[in-house]
Amino acid sequence: MLQPEPAAPELSTHACCSPPAGVGLASDRQAGRQFRPAIGAAELRRITTQTPAPEEMVRIPAATFTMGNPRDDGYPSDGEQPTHLVRLPAILMDRTTVTNRAFSAFVEATGFVTESERYGWSFVFGGLLPDDFPDTRAVASAPWWRQVHEADWRHPEGPQSTIDDRLDHPVVHVAWTDATAFAAWRGKRLPTEAEWEHAARGGLDGVAYPWGSEREPEGRHRMNVFQGTFPNDNTGADGYVGTAPADSFEPNGFGLHQMTGNVWEWCADWFDAGSYARSSAGDHRGPTSGTHRVQRGGSYLCHDSYCFRYRVDSRSSNTPDSAAGNVGFRCVRDG
């Protein structure tokens, strides 16, 4: 039987989204194992060799928009309020999250090694593991998360799994540090939190989803989230149980696919639940320091019974070295 790890610390309210890297690592840390950052500034400069193809990005126009949640349907501890005006310049943004195919090209060209590969394991949702999978440590406060050795971007559910039939799916098990390295290689960067929210809205204001106010307009699924009873029964009613191809479902008004659901997306900013209340008028830059980086958009594991964060204005975060099977990213360029 799969047993929770009693020594694991209690998780934050965001742990339903993706657990932090420190969970379950007490014995490793006490043994003095050190994991250096995946890549340093000099190495980032060295691998900046690519330029993005125009067709993989769309232009997001300059705008002054209202950032934050005006509906009172979020989590107060996430800091989705107060709403505030933000001025943004035009940018170019990837149409989709970065795919396994694109990340494979990056690794082949640079020899890059991700945080999960350095640690030797990552977090996998237990419902995606086969019934005969060997016993794994479970996070005490969120036992659906399992510590799976040799789980990484090439092996999303552990060493027996492969991405060979998922090259057009979003890459997962990538930490913030991994995402910034890829972005540098492509001559891009991660979006600020404000840039991400403006782009996700697709030109709409005040609504919860990239397409409007209803989650499933006219009964049509518009994103990949957990359907059924979490965490034991995912009916796959939207067509997918794990990740979906990155260009699945209709794009929003700016031409961006899956800005909600499928995988969490890393943003450039440090996370601070009180940052909206202190925001200067028009400023779109986040805090200058912190311990966690922003994640946006929700994932295929979000369910309204425990994690109603598959909205354009919902917020989450994790430590920069953390990775899991539902976390990916997309990139931007100054436009």
PEKA-V140576 format. One line per field, one symbol per residue. phi: phi as a letter, one per 20 degrees, with the letter a starting at -180 (. if undefined). Layout:
# PEKA-V140576
phi: ???
This chain:
# PEKA-V140576
phi: .fdfefefffeffeffeafffffmdgfffffnfdcfggbdfffgffefcdcffgfeccedfgadceeodedmdddgfemfcffbfcecffcdcgfcffegfffffffffdmfcfgffffnabecfgfeefgefggcfdfgebffededfmebffcfdofedbdgdcfeeffcldegfffffggffemcbeffffgffgfffmnecneecfdqeefcflmefdbdcfdodfdecefmfeobdefdgfdfmffefeneelfcmmcfcfdfffebfefffdffgnfdeegebrdcdfccombfefbffbbedecfdfcbaaffeebafcccacdccfd
